């Protein structure tokens, strides 16, 4: 899933991908495409994923360096998702 969010108080957007950890590379490439088409100038590029491994976090950092982008990984706990599902 990919969506855009506006922070009204600071008039800044975020483009967010929500993926399971095994889809982190696909999310990174998706957001790289956004960055290459100018989105990084006005939006934060965020990946939300539950419980990525240390290796996956390091791979994303290496991806950021290699491509000159700043993709931010927001880690969530699966228990947080379970709570959200219960309302």
VOGUZA-707926 format. One record per residue: residue number from 1; x, y, z of N, C-alpha, C, O in turn. Coordinates in Angstrom, 3 decimals, decimal comma, m for minus. Last residue first. Layout:
VOGUZA-707926
ATOM  num    n.east   n.north      n.up   ca.east  ca.north     ca.up    c.east   c.north      c.up    o.east   o.north      o.up
ATOM  NUM         X         Y         Z         X         Y         Z         X         Y         Z         X         Y         Z
...
This chain:
VOGUZA-707926
ATOM  num    n.east   n.north      n.up   ca.east  ca.north     ca.up    c.east   c.north      c.up    o.east   o.north      o.up
ATOM   87    m9,703    m2,424    17,765   m10,415    m1,164    17,905   m10,234    m0,632    19,249   m10,762     0,434    19,567
ATOM   86    m8,356    m4,630    17,032    m9,424    m4,819    18,019   m10,243    m3,562    18,237   m11,330    m3,605    18,813
ATOM   85    m6,412    m3,672    15,375    m7,447    m4,524    14,810    m8,615    m4,748    15,753    m9,732    m5,023    15,317
ATOM   84    m4,734    m2,374    17,160    m5,498    m1,576    16,208    m6,658    m2,388    15,633    m7,752    m1,861    15,427
ATOM   83    m3,626    m4,618    18,425    m4,448    m3,686    19,199    m5,321    m2,831    18,280    m6,492    m2,588    18,571
ATOM   82    m2,212    m5,696    16,295    m3,273    m6,473    16,898    m4,210    m5,579    17,701    m5,428    m5,751    17,669
ATOM   81    m0,326    m3,696    15,879    m1,317    m3,970    14,850    m2,487    m4,754    15,407    m3,634    m4,506    15,035
ATOM   80     1,166    m3,970    18,224     0,478    m2,702    17,954    m0,618    m2,905    16,923    m1,713    m2,359    17,061
ATOM   79     2,254    m6,482    17,867     1,248    m6,326    18,930     0,496    m5,012    18,756    m0,683    m4,931    19,098
ATOM   78     4,161    m5,998    15,953     2,942    m6,705    15,551     1,862    m6,575    16,610     0,676    m6,560    16,284
ATOM   77     5,493    m2,721    16,066     5,401    m4,061    16,661     4,105    m4,713    16,187     3,081    m4,046    16,041
ATOM   76     7,152    m0,896    13,510     6,025    m1,086    14,416     6,055    m2,522    14,923     6,588    m3,416    14,266
ATOM   75     9,455     1,469    12,335     9,222     0,095    12,787     8,034     0,063    13,737     7,925     0,884    14,647
ATOM   74     9,997     3,240     9,607     9,248     3,335    10,860     8,871     1,917    11,252     8,073     1,258    10,585
ATOM   73    12,628     4,418     7,786    11,943     3,198     8,205    11,295     3,432     9,552    11,966     3,780    10,523
ATOM   72    12,924     6,726     5,247    12,861     6,552     6,698    12,041     5,306     7,010    10,906     5,162     6,554
ATOM   71    15,175     7,456     2,773    13,969     6,698     3,077    13,990     6,386     4,561    14,969     5,842     5,073
ATOM   70    16,770     9,556     1,219    16,559     9,439     2,655    15,206     8,780     2,892    14,216     9,454     3,177
ATOM   69    19,274     8,865    m1,335    17,925     9,212    m0,878    17,860     9,084     0,639    18,784     8,567     1,266
ATOM   68    21,473     7,891    m2,816    21,402     9,290    m2,411    20,007     9,747    m2,010    19,604    10,872    m2,305
ATOM   67    21,880     5,244    m3,377    21,013     5,997    m4,287    20,845     7,471    m3,906    20,151     8,214    m4,600
ATOM   66    23,624     4,357    m1,367    23,911     4,033    m2,764    23,126     4,910    m3,736    23,637     5,279    m4,793
ATOM   65    22,281     5,219     0,953    23,595     5,767     0,602    23,874     5,579    m0,889    24,300     6,505    m1,579
ATOM   64    19,925     3,654     0,852    19,864     5,119     0,937    21,177     5,750     0,483    21,174     6,711    m0,287
ATOM   63    21,061     1,088     0,870    20,272     1,525    m0,283    20,206     3,052    m0,321    20,401     3,669    m1,368
ATOM   62    22,115     1,060     3,452    23,024     0,961     2,304    22,330     1,422     1,025    22,950     2,077     0,187
ATOM   61    19,699     1,144     4,883    20,684     2,223     5,035    21,660     2,229     3,861    21,993     3,291     3,337
ATOM   60    18,628    m1,316     4,069    17,944    m0,072     3,696    18,889     1,118     3,836    18,879     2,012     2,990
ATOM   59    20,485    m3,048     5,236    20,331    m3,047     3,779    19,624    m1,779     3,307    19,975    m1,225     2,265
ATOM   58    19,979    m2,527     7,942    21,280    m2,173     7,358    21,218    m2,128     5,828    21,833    m1,263     5,205
ATOM   57    17,399    m3,616     8,140    17,615    m2,188     8,427    18,936    m1,714     7,813    19,002    m0,630     7,234
ATOM   56    17,954    m6,280     7,551    17,069    m5,516     6,663    17,222    m4,017     6,884    17,181    m3,237     5,932
ATOM   55    19,555    m6,922     9,772    20,102    m6,996     8,403    19,253    m6,182     7,433    19,790    m5,471     6,584
ATOM   54    17,717    m6,719    11,831    18,864    m5,798    11,802    19,479    m5,778    10,404    19,878    m4,720     9,916
ATOM   53    14,364    m7,061    10,489    15,581    m7,562    11,131    16,674    m6,499    11,059    16,565    m5,517    10,325
ATOM   52    11,258    m5,434    11,301    12,332    m5,765    10,355    13,574    m6,231    11,120    13,794    m5,834    12,264
ATOM   51     8,540    m5,228    12,642     9,655    m6,077    13,061    10,687    m6,418    11,991    10,970    m7,598    11,786
ATOM   50     6,454    m3,972    10,149     6,532    m4,615    11,461     7,785    m5,479    11,601     8,046    m6,351    10,773
ATOM   49     6,890    m0,787     8,617     7,017    m2,241     8,544     7,097    m2,829     9,950     7,731    m2,254    10,835
ATOM   48     6,699     1,919     6,523     6,209     1,382     7,788     6,216    m0,131     7,664     5,633    m0,695     6,738
ATOM   47     8,708     4,291     5,087     8,326     2,884     5,002     7,908     2,444     6,395     8,677     2,581     7,346
ATOM   46     8,537     7,520     3,573     8,486     6,667     4,755     8,090     5,238     4,401     7,250     5,007     3,531
ATOM   45     9,711    10,513     2,708     9,506     9,195     2,115     9,649     8,151     3,218    10,743     7,926     3,735
ATOM   44     8,248    13,725     2,776     9,078    12,731     3,453     8,726    11,372     2,856     7,565    11,116     2,536
ATOM   43     8,077    16,063     0,069     7,480    15,005     0,887     8,556    14,169     1,565     9,629    13,936     1,008
ATOM   42     9,248    17,839    m1,676     8,109    18,324    m0,891     7,503    17,268     0,034     6,516    17,544     0,716
ATOM   41    11,421    16,597    m2,821    11,497    18,040    m2,596    10,370    18,551    m1,706    10,518    19,583    m1,051
ATOM   40    10,759    14,012    m3,364    11,562    14,263    m2,169    11,679    15,752    m1,852    12,004    16,120    m0,723
ATOM   39     9,484    13,985    m5,844     8,675    13,987    m4,627     9,473    14,334    m3,379     8,922    14,894    m2,432
ATOM   38    10,907    13,795    m8,268    10,751    15,090    m7,611    10,005    15,110    m6,296     9,899    16,169    m5,677
ATOM   37    11,439    11,331    m9,269    10,475    12,148   m10,005    10,080    13,405    m9,240     9,047    14,012    m9,522
ATOM   36    13,060    10,106    m7,477    13,626    10,434    m8,781    12,711    11,308    m9,630    13,153    11,945   m10,586
ATOM   35    11,198     9,643    m5,421    12,285    10,612    m5,225    12,866    11,054    m6,565    13,133    12,239    m6,767
ATOM   34     9,641     7,635    m6,620     9,022     8,902    m6,202    10,088     9,991    m6,075     9,909    11,111    m6,554
ATOM   33    11,610     5,681    m6,898    10,960     6,220    m8,088    10,287     7,557    m7,776    10,355     8,494    m8,571
ATOM   32    12,057     5,196    m4,206    13,142     5,750    m5,020    12,578     6,346    m6,302    13,024     7,405    m6,742
ATOM   31     9,666     3,994    m3,514     9,928     5,345    m3,015    11,101     5,991    m3,749    11,134     7,213    m3,897
ATOM   30    10,034     1,550    m4,896     8,856     2,387    m5,157     9,118     3,831    m4,727     8,834     4,771    m5,470
ATOM   29    12,338     0,593    m3,667    12,378     0,921    m5,098    11,194     1,816    m5,475    11,340     2,734    m6,282
ATOM   28    11,326     0,177    m1,062    12,439     1,105    m1,294    12,505     1,530    m2,755    12,709     2,708    m3,047
ATOM   27     9,394    m1,761    m1,505     8,989    m0,457    m0,988    10,074     0,580    m1,257     9,782     1,716    m1,631
ATOM   26    11,023    m3,867    m2,309    10,029    m3,332    m3,241     9,566    m1,944    m2,801     9,369    m1,058    m3,632
ATOM   25    12,522    m4,319     0,071    13,181    m3,892    m1,176    12,204    m3,287    m2,193    12,529    m2,304    m2,859
ATOM   24    10,391    m5,047     1,934    11,149    m3,798     2,076    11,877    m3,390     0,794    11,857    m2,209     0,448
ATOM   23     9,037    m7,412     1,986     8,731    m6,508     0,871     9,474    m5,176     0,984     9,211    m4,263     0,201
ATOM   22     9,649    m8,656     4,332    10,175    m9,252     3,105     9,891    m8,408     1,865    10,452    m8,669     0,801
ATOM   21     8,214    m7,084     6,277     9,666    m6,949     6,089    10,217    m7,553     4,795    11,161    m7,011     4,221
ATOM   20     5,243    m5,729     4,760     5,882    m6,700     5,635     7,379    m6,643     5,347     7,776    m6,196     4,271
ATOM   19     4,505    m2,187     4,437     4,859    m3,504     3,918     5,319    m4,431     5,035     5,729    m3,986     6,107
ATOM   18     3,456     0,799     3,316     3,259    m0,103     4,449     3,463    m1,522     3,936     2,695    m2,007     3,105
ATOM   17     4,776     3,912     2,444     4,508     2,543     2,028     4,421     1,692     3,285     5,220     1,849     4,208
ATOM   16     3,963     7,294     2,049     4,142     6,185     2,981     3,862     4,864     2,274     2,847     4,712     1,595
ATOM   15     4,977    10,498     1,791     4,560     9,369     0,976     4,946     8,135     1,771     6,111     7,950     2,124
ATOM   14     3,916    13,457     3,264     4,677    12,221     3,432     4,101    11,201     2,460     2,884    11,066     2,329
ATOM   13     4,217    17,052     3,062     3,603    15,770     2,752     4,519    14,624     3,163     5,718    14,800     3,377
ATOM   12     3,683    20,015     4,882     4,628    19,062     4,303     3,888    17,737     4,098     3,027    17,370     4,897
ATOM   11     2,654    22,112     6,514     2,449    22,075     5,065     3,510    21,210     4,380     4,148    21,636     3,417
ATOM   10     2,608    22,065     9,202     3,876    22,463     8,587     3,828    22,412     7,064     4,838    22,641     6,398
ATOM    9    m0,018    21,436     9,820     0,663    22,448    10,616     1,972    22,910     9,989     2,401    24,040    10,224
ATOM    8    m0,807    19,330     8,062    m1,303    20,699     7,875    m0,516    21,760     8,632    m0,361    22,876     8,138
ATOM    7     0,793    17,036     6,432     0,893    17,559     7,791     0,453    19,019     7,731     1,262    19,878     7,382
ATOM    6    m0,748    14,705     4,358    m0,371    16,109     4,509    m0,333    16,448     5,987    m1,290    16,189     6,717
ATOM    5     0,211    11,681     2,791    m0,365    12,338     3,962     0,122    13,784     3,987     1,281    14,054     3,670
ATOM    4    m0,354     9,105     0,462     0,257    10,411     0,748    m0,507    11,062     1,892    m1,735    10,994     1,944
ATOM    3     0,478     5,605     0,202    m0,440     6,722     0,356     0,322     7,990     0,646     1,493     7,958     1,026
ATOM    2     0,496     2,239    m0,711     1,229     3,504    m0,760     0,206     4,621    m0,633    m0,831     4,586    m1,296
ATOM    1     0,837    m1,151     0,000     0,000     0,000     0,000     0,897     1,234     0,000     1,943     1,249     0,650
